[in-house]
Amino acid sequence: MIDKITESLTNKIRKEMPDVDDERAEVINYGLQILLGEVPKIFIMLGIAYILGVFKLSLITFLILLPYRTFSGGFHLKTHIGCIISTCTFYCGTALLSKNIILDDVIKYFLVFAIGIFGIIMIKLYAPADTEEVPIISKKVRKQKQLLSYISFVIGLIVSLVINNSIISNILIFGYLVQTCMITRFAYKITNNKYGYELYENI
């Protein structure tokens, strides 16, 4: 259903803007897929966050992690219930952990260093991590999203070290770690997902 809606919207945009080529149309369609697919889950997540008493922190977590999550991609669960549970666990869980865990400077620097190395390697190998439903075929688009993944990831980790707010720092550290894990081949395997671009390469 969402696929048909986004395809229709993309076609309308192309009619209104003839200069939009196939690559730009692919980017637009991908963005619309994410927007329309995520919005209902975000409202549900915020409702659960309110019940848990972390509404503000969960909203901040969503906004902070959005750039890296958008550029790097990640697996999608096959059912709406699974997606809702995954979304709520990711954002509310990150907010709760960040609120209740205290990291001293030594542990924080070690974690950022380790996550930094892990993340750069995973981004190189897998980002942008697409899906069968929303594949990213264009090599130009893939390079752009990979570059933006690097930039947002590195900036986020630097901010986690210099910001004078332990909760925001924790959100960046824990959130970036989990999001990076979500693009890995292991995560795709255990959630029964496949990278979309690989399927098209094998045709």
Residue frames relative to the residue before (quaternion, step in Angstrom):
aa qw qx qy qz dx dy dz
M 1.0000 0.0000 0.0000 0.0000 0.00 0.00 0.00
I 0.6822 0.4741 -0.2797 0.4812 3.57 0.86 -1.01
D 0.6057 0.5689 -0.3469 0.4348 3.58 1.07 -0.79
K 0.6778 0.4948 -0.2867 0.4621 3.57 0.92 -0.93
I 0.6440 0.5256 -0.3183 0.4556 3.57 1.00 -0.84
T 0.7001 0.4665 -0.2795 0.4627 3.59 0.83 -0.99
E 0.6202 0.5355 -0.3400 0.4615 3.58 1.06 -0.71
S 0.6524 0.5128 -0.3038 0.4681 3.56 1.02 -0.86
L 0.6618 0.5032 -0.3007 0.4673 3.59 0.97 -0.89
T 0.6419 0.5249 -0.3178 0.4598 3.56 1.01 -0.84
N 0.6493 0.5148 -0.3123 0.4646 3.59 0.98 -0.85
K 0.6403 0.5171 -0.3212 0.4684 3.59 1.03 -0.77
I 0.6344 0.5231 -0.3229 0.4687 3.55 1.03 -0.80
R 0.6606 0.5111 -0.3068 0.4564 3.58 0.97 -0.84
K 0.6314 0.5243 -0.3328 0.4643 3.57 1.09 -0.67
E 0.6911 0.4638 -0.2672 0.4856 3.55 1.05 -0.82
M 0.7792 0.2031 -0.0960 0.5851 3.58 1.18 -0.63
P 0.2124 -0.8371 0.4941 0.1002 3.60 0.21 1.29
D 0.6236 0.5670 -0.3462 0.4120 3.60 1.17 -0.49
V 0.5158 0.6269 -0.4234 0.4020 3.62 1.27 -0.09
D 0.2088 -0.7981 0.5553 0.1054 3.59 -0.50 1.19
D 0.7570 -0.3952 0.2619 0.4496 3.56 -1.32 0.00
E 0.6582 0.5187 -0.3165 0.4444 3.59 0.96 -0.83
R 0.6764 0.4742 -0.2933 0.4812 3.58 0.91 -0.86
A 0.6185 0.5372 -0.3389 0.4627 3.56 1.09 -0.71
E 0.6247 0.5371 -0.3326 0.4589 3.58 1.08 -0.74
V 0.6474 0.5109 -0.3096 0.4733 3.56 1.01 -0.83
I 0.6478 0.5207 -0.3109 0.4611 3.58 0.96 -0.91
N 0.6704 0.5037 -0.2948 0.4582 3.56 0.90 -0.97
Y 0.6382 0.5287 -0.3181 0.4605 3.57 1.01 -0.83
G 0.6604 0.5106 -0.2999 0.4618 3.56 0.97 -0.89
L 0.6518 0.5082 -0.3066 0.4722 3.57 1.01 -0.82
Q 0.6059 0.5556 -0.3450 0.4530 3.58 1.06 -0.76
I 0.6773 0.4875 -0.2883 0.4696 3.56 0.88 -0.96
L 0.6695 0.5240 -0.3020 0.4313 3.56 0.88 -1.00
L 0.7340 0.4254 -0.2437 0.4699 3.58 0.72 -1.07
G 0.6670 0.5088 -0.3051 0.4506 3.57 1.08 -0.65
E 0.7289 0.4588 -0.2340 0.4510 3.55 1.06 -0.79
V 0.5799 0.6454 -0.3812 0.3191 3.59 0.98 -0.81
P 0.6875 0.4606 -0.3221 0.4600 3.68 0.72 -0.88
K 0.6546 0.5158 -0.3162 0.4533 3.60 0.99 -0.81
I 0.6286 0.5427 -0.3374 0.4433 3.57 1.05 -0.74
F 0.6478 0.5102 -0.3236 0.4641 3.60 0.97 -0.79
I 0.6421 0.5024 -0.3187 0.4834 3.58 1.01 -0.79
M 0.6443 0.5316 -0.3142 0.4512 3.56 0.96 -0.89
L 0.6706 0.4958 -0.3002 0.4629 3.57 0.94 -0.88
G 0.6081 0.5469 -0.3459 0.4599 3.58 1.12 -0.64
I 0.6671 0.4760 -0.2868 0.4961 3.57 0.98 -0.88
A 0.6212 0.5409 -0.3364 0.4565 3.59 1.04 -0.76
Y 0.6249 0.5365 -0.3331 0.4590 3.58 1.04 -0.77
I 0.6502 0.5130 -0.3075 0.4686 3.57 0.98 -0.89
L 0.7052 0.4596 -0.2547 0.4760 3.58 1.04 -0.84
G 0.4992 -0.6845 0.4082 0.3400 3.57 1.26 -0.16
V 0.6534 0.4781 -0.3272 0.4874 3.59 1.20 0.43
F 0.1375 0.8321 -0.5256 0.1116 3.58 1.06 0.74
K 0.7043 0.4696 -0.2741 0.4564 3.57 0.72 -1.09
L 0.6803 0.4913 -0.2935 0.4580 3.58 0.89 -0.91
S 0.6470 0.5121 -0.3223 0.4640 3.60 1.02 -0.75
L 0.6335 0.5145 -0.3243 0.4783 3.58 1.06 -0.74
I 0.6413 0.5077 -0.3141 0.4819 3.57 1.00 -0.84
T 0.6295 0.5373 -0.3254 0.4574 3.58 1.00 -0.86
F 0.6444 0.5262 -0.3142 0.4573 3.57 0.93 -0.91
L 0.7060 0.4693 -0.2711 0.4558 3.58 0.82 -0.99
I 0.6552 0.5222 -0.3105 0.4489 3.58 1.01 -0.82
L 0.7533 0.4085 -0.2119 0.4698 3.58 0.90 -0.94
L 0.4673 0.7293 -0.4181 0.2736 3.59 1.23 -0.37
P 0.6721 0.4950 -0.3418 0.4317 3.66 0.75 -0.85
Y 0.6993 0.4590 -0.2837 0.4688 3.60 0.76 -1.01
R 0.6481 0.5246 -0.3107 0.4563 3.58 0.98 -0.84
T 0.6572 0.5166 -0.3023 0.4581 3.57 1.01 -0.85
F 0.7201 0.4506 -0.2572 0.4607 3.58 0.86 -0.94
S 0.7457 0.4332 -0.2345 0.4486 3.61 0.89 -0.91
G 0.3954 -0.7412 0.4665 0.2768 3.62 1.17 -0.45
G 0.0476 0.8051 -0.5912 0.0115 3.54 -1.12 -0.70
F 0.6560 -0.5363 0.3618 0.3888 3.55 -1.28 0.35
H 0.2142 -0.7335 0.6269 0.1520 3.54 -1.35 0.35
L 0.3968 -0.7044 0.5318 0.2521 3.57 -0.92 0.87
K 0.5962 -0.6581 0.3557 0.2915 3.54 -1.10 0.78
T 0.7596 0.3303 -0.1898 0.5272 3.60 1.13 -0.52
H 0.6102 -0.5589 0.4109 0.3826 3.57 -1.22 0.50
I 0.6312 0.5290 -0.3342 0.4584 3.58 1.01 -0.81
G 0.6513 0.5207 -0.3082 0.4579 3.56 0.94 -0.89
C 0.6548 0.5131 -0.3050 0.4636 3.58 0.99 -0.86
I 0.6523 0.5152 -0.3103 0.4613 3.56 0.98 -0.88
I 0.6550 0.5037 -0.3076 0.4719 3.58 0.94 -0.91
S 0.6564 0.5178 -0.3043 0.4565 3.57 0.95 -0.91
T 0.6658 0.5077 -0.2973 0.4590 3.58 0.92 -0.93
C 0.6757 0.4938 -0.2901 0.4642 3.58 0.90 -0.95
T 0.6491 0.5182 -0.3118 0.4614 3.57 0.98 -0.87
F 0.6600 0.5278 -0.3049 0.4391 3.56 0.95 -0.93
Y 0.7766 0.3688 -0.2022 0.4691 3.58 0.60 -1.12
C 0.6981 0.4469 -0.2827 0.4827 3.61 0.81 -0.94
G 0.6431 0.5319 -0.3173 0.4504 3.57 1.02 -0.83
T 0.6498 0.5067 -0.3101 0.4742 3.57 0.98 -0.87
A 0.6503 0.5169 -0.3140 0.4598 3.57 0.98 -0.85
L 0.6712 0.4992 -0.2986 0.4595 3.59 0.90 -0.92
L 0.6515 0.5095 -0.3110 0.4682 3.58 0.93 -0.88
S 0.6801 0.5061 -0.2894 0.4445 3.55 0.89 -0.98
K 0.6535 0.5205 -0.3015 0.4595 3.56 1.10 -0.69
N 0.8022 0.3633 -0.1432 0.4517 3.57 0.93 -0.91
I 0.6840 0.4498 -0.2963 0.4920 3.61 1.20 -0.27
I 0.1798 -0.7743 0.6011 0.0827 3.55 -0.94 0.96
L 0.1314 -0.7917 0.5947 0.0477 3.56 -0.78 1.08
D 0.3190 -0.7137 0.5757 0.2397 3.58 -0.85 0.88
D 0.7267 -0.4815 0.2754 0.4052 3.56 -1.26 0.41
V 0.6448 0.5331 -0.3303 0.4369 3.59 0.97 -0.85
I 0.6797 0.4783 -0.2872 0.4762 3.57 0.87 -0.96
K 0.6357 0.5428 -0.3289 0.4394 3.58 0.99 -0.86
Y 0.6844 0.4765 -0.2907 0.4691 3.59 0.84 -0.95
F 0.6351 0.5211 -0.3333 0.4626 3.58 1.00 -0.76
L 0.6628 0.5090 -0.3050 0.4567 3.58 0.91 -0.94
V 0.6641 0.5021 -0.3091 0.4597 3.58 0.88 -0.92
F 0.6422 0.5178 -0.3219 0.4646 3.58 0.99 -0.81
A 0.6913 0.4758 -0.2783 0.4671 3.59 0.86 -0.99
I 0.6665 0.4869 -0.3006 0.4779 3.59 0.93 -0.89
G 0.6121 0.5658 -0.3425 0.4335 3.57 1.07 -0.74
I 0.6774 0.4742 -0.2882 0.4830 3.58 0.87 -0.96
F 0.6537 0.5186 -0.3024 0.4608 3.57 0.92 -0.97
G 0.6919 0.5019 -0.2805 0.4367 3.57 0.86 -0.98
I 0.6532 0.5132 -0.3216 0.4545 3.58 0.91 -0.86
I 0.6483 0.5064 -0.3150 0.4733 3.58 1.00 -0.79
M 0.6857 0.4873 -0.2885 0.4572 3.59 0.89 -0.93
I 0.6220 0.5241 -0.3420 0.4707 3.59 1.04 -0.73
K 0.6384 0.5303 -0.3196 0.4573 3.57 0.97 -0.86
L 0.7281 0.4499 -0.2421 0.4569 3.57 0.93 -0.91
Y 0.8648 0.2079 -0.0301 0.4560 3.58 0.80 -1.01
A 0.6522 0.5362 -0.3458 0.4093 3.64 1.04 -0.48
P 0.5535 -0.2465 -0.7949 0.0318 1.51 -1.90 1.61
A 0.3506 -0.7425 0.5386 0.1889 3.57 -0.83 1.04
D 0.0842 -0.8228 0.5620 0.0098 3.57 -0.26 1.27
T 0.3773 -0.7068 0.5450 0.2471 3.58 -1.30 -0.15
E 0.6873 -0.4580 0.3589 0.4348 3.55 -1.31 0.15
E 0.6805 0.5067 -0.2874 0.4445 3.57 1.01 -0.86
V 0.7949 0.1229 -0.0495 0.5921 3.59 1.05 -0.76
P 0.0009 0.8352 -0.5494 0.0232 3.61 0.39 1.19
I 0.2556 -0.7211 0.6184 0.1799 3.55 -1.21 0.58
I 0.1462 -0.8530 0.4994 0.0401 3.55 -0.07 1.32
S 0.6468 0.5600 -0.3243 0.4036 3.56 0.94 -0.91
K 0.4293 -0.7070 0.5024 0.2520 3.58 -0.79 1.02
K 0.6147 0.5495 -0.3418 0.4509 3.57 1.10 -0.71
V 0.6667 0.4934 -0.2939 0.4751 3.58 0.92 -0.92
R 0.6420 0.5262 -0.3250 0.4530 3.58 0.99 -0.84
K 0.6560 0.5055 -0.3149 0.4636 3.60 0.95 -0.82
Q 0.6402 0.5281 -0.3227 0.4550 3.56 1.01 -0.84
K 0.6926 0.4720 -0.2784 0.4690 3.57 0.87 -0.95
Q 0.6257 0.5218 -0.3472 0.4644 3.59 1.04 -0.66
L 0.6420 0.5182 -0.3177 0.4674 3.58 0.97 -0.85
L 0.6757 0.4842 -0.2863 0.4766 3.58 0.94 -0.91
S 0.5852 0.5555 -0.3623 0.4666 3.59 1.17 -0.55
Y 0.6411 0.5183 -0.3153 0.4701 3.57 0.94 -0.91
I 0.6895 0.5067 -0.2858 0.4315 3.55 0.80 -1.08
S 0.7001 0.4645 -0.2788 0.4651 3.58 0.78 -1.02
F 0.6344 0.5429 -0.3213 0.4468 3.58 1.05 -0.80
V 0.7004 0.4646 -0.2732 0.4679 3.59 0.78 -1.02
I 0.6470 0.5125 -0.3247 0.4619 3.59 0.92 -0.86
G 0.6490 0.5361 -0.3143 0.4389 3.58 0.95 -0.89
L 0.6857 0.4768 -0.2884 0.4683 3.57 0.92 -0.89
I 0.6171 0.5291 -0.3470 0.4678 3.59 1.06 -0.70
V 0.6479 0.5184 -0.3113 0.4633 3.57 0.96 -0.91
S 0.6286 0.5536 -0.3396 0.4280 3.60 1.02 -0.78
L 0.6825 0.4827 -0.2829 0.4703 3.59 1.16 -0.56
V 0.7716 0.3890 -0.1965 0.4633 3.58 1.00 -0.76
I 0.5835 0.6034 -0.3838 0.3849 3.61 1.14 -0.47
N 0.3615 -0.7457 0.5268 0.1890 3.56 -0.99 0.89
N 0.5832 0.5090 -0.3988 0.4916 3.54 0.79 1.10
S 0.3434 -0.7960 0.4599 0.1920 3.56 -0.21 1.28
I 0.6418 0.5298 -0.3386 0.4391 3.62 1.01 -0.70
I 0.6571 0.4875 -0.3084 0.4853 3.60 0.91 -0.90
S 0.6219 0.5417 -0.3296 0.4595 3.57 1.03 -0.82
N 0.6712 0.4950 -0.2911 0.4688 3.58 0.92 -0.89
I 0.6099 0.5523 -0.3488 0.4486 3.58 1.02 -0.78
L 0.6672 0.4947 -0.2967 0.4712 3.56 0.93 -0.90
I 0.6815 0.4928 -0.2943 0.4540 3.60 0.87 -0.92
F 0.7320 0.4190 -0.2445 0.4784 3.60 0.68 -1.08
G 0.6699 0.5189 -0.3000 0.4382 3.57 0.93 -0.90
Y 0.6746 0.4835 -0.2989 0.4709 3.58 0.93 -0.85
L 0.6157 0.5407 -0.3486 0.4550 3.58 1.07 -0.68
V 0.6895 0.4734 -0.2858 0.4677 3.58 0.81 -1.00
Q 0.6572 0.5120 -0.3193 0.4516 3.59 0.90 -0.89
T 0.6355 0.5202 -0.3305 0.4651 3.59 1.00 -0.76
C 0.6358 0.5233 -0.3274 0.4635 3.58 1.00 -0.78
M 0.6535 0.5544 -0.3091 0.4123 3.58 1.09 -0.72
I 0.6744 0.4652 -0.3135 0.4801 3.61 1.20 -0.20
T 0.5296 0.6758 -0.3920 0.3305 3.60 1.25 -0.22
R 0.6226 -0.5510 0.4067 0.3786 3.54 -1.22 0.46
F 0.6035 0.5576 -0.3578 0.4437 3.59 1.09 -0.68
A 0.6574 0.5032 -0.3078 0.4688 3.59 0.93 -0.90
Y 0.6462 0.5149 -0.3155 0.4666 3.58 1.00 -0.79
K 0.6528 0.5259 -0.3152 0.4450 3.56 1.00 -0.81
I 0.7260 0.4389 -0.2660 0.4576 3.60 0.79 -0.96
T 0.7035 0.4068 -0.2702 0.5164 3.61 1.22 -0.33
N 0.4429 -0.7274 0.4254 0.3061 3.57 1.33 0.22
N 0.4205 0.6735 -0.4855 0.3658 3.56 0.91 1.00
K 0.1813 -0.7515 0.6201 0.1339 3.54 -1.32 0.32
Y 0.4941 -0.6261 0.5063 0.3280 3.55 -1.13 0.65
G 0.4745 -0.7259 0.4267 0.2565 3.55 -0.66 1.14
Y 0.6729 0.5160 -0.3167 0.4251 3.59 0.87 -0.91
E 0.6078 0.5609 -0.3544 0.4364 3.61 1.11 -0.62
L 0.6295 0.5394 -0.3346 0.4480 3.57 1.02 -0.74
Y 0.6832 0.4749 -0.2864 0.4751 3.57 1.00 -0.82
E 0.6073 0.5565 -0.3523 0.4443 3.59 1.13 -0.63
N 0.7098 0.4689 -0.2550 0.4598 3.57 1.12 -0.71
I 0.5301 0.6312 -0.4168 0.3832 3.60 1.26 -0.07
